[in-house]
Amino acid sequence: MSLRKKVLVTGAYGLVGNVIYRRLAQSPQHYDVYALARRRHPSARLPREEAQDIPDDHLSVVDLSDAPAVQKAVDGMDVVVHMAADPNADASWESILANNIIGSYHVFEACRLASVKRLIYASSMMVFVGYQLEEPYKSLLDGHYQHLKPADIPRLTDTSPTRPLHFYETSKVWGEGMAHMYARNYDMSCLVLRIGMVEAEEPPALPGAAFAWCSQRDIAQLAELCVDAPESLRFAIFHGLSDNDYNLADIQPARDLLGYQPQDGIRSMES
C-alpha cells in the first residue's frame, strides 16, 4: 500500500499555488500531487517561462462556483491546499462573493463530504492592513521605518484583532472563521497560512517588502510543513513571512509548531 499522500492544490496556475505545487511534485516518493485551476495557463503574476507544467491527468479545470466539479476534484484526497481566490484588493463584491466566499465554501464542504483529513487555507497578511492607522505600524506600512529598531516593533500575532479595509481581506477573515468552524465541528485539521508578499521578482523592489515579504521557497516550505504537520494539530494560524527584521507579524509559532526554518529575509541597516 502506498504511503504517499494525495494532495490537491487549488489555484495551481497562480503564482503561490504553482510554487507550492512544484515543491510537492519534486518529492514524488512522498506526495501524489493533483491540481485544480480555472484555466490551463499561468495567471498574469506567474511568468510563463517559470511555471511548473501540470499533467492533464492530474489537473482539474474547474470554476469554484461548480460545487459538483469541486467535489469530484477533492474526492480521494488526503490533503487540500486551498490557494484559489480573487487576490485583488480592489475586486468587486460580486467577484469576491463568487470566488472567495462561495467558492471557498464549496472547497470546505467538499473536503468534509470526502473525509479529507487536512485543509490548508490561504489567508493573507492583508487582514492586518488597518493597522496602518496607528504607530509604529503606520511608519512600516508607509515605508518610513528607518528610525525604528526592529526590536521596538510589537509583532502582531494570531490573537491580534484583524482589521480589514476592503472586501478582499474581509473575505479572508471569513475564510479563517470557516477553518476554525470546520476544525472544531468536523473530523478535520484546518491550518491557516496568512501569506505575505510573494512576488515573481525576488526580493521585490516594492514598498512594504521589508515587513511583509515571503520568498517563494519559504512559502513553499511552510505549505509542505503544514501538509506534514502532526494529526493532533487541529487548528492554527501561521504567518507566511520570511525572516525579515521588520516583520509585521510573529513567525515564531511556525518555527515552534512546524519546524519552519526560513531561508530568506530582508535585513535592517543595523544587522
Secondary structure by P-SEA (a helix, b strand, c coil): cccccbbbbcccccaaaaaaaaaaaaccccccccccccccccccccccccbbbbccccccccccccaaaaaaaaccccccccccccccccccaaaaaaccaaaaaaaaaaaaaacccbbbbbbccccccccccccaaaaaaaccccccccccccccccccbbbbccaaaaaaaaaaaaaaaaaacccbbbbbbbcccccccccccccccccbbbcaaaaaaaaaaaaacccccccccccccccccccccccccccccccccccbbbbcccc
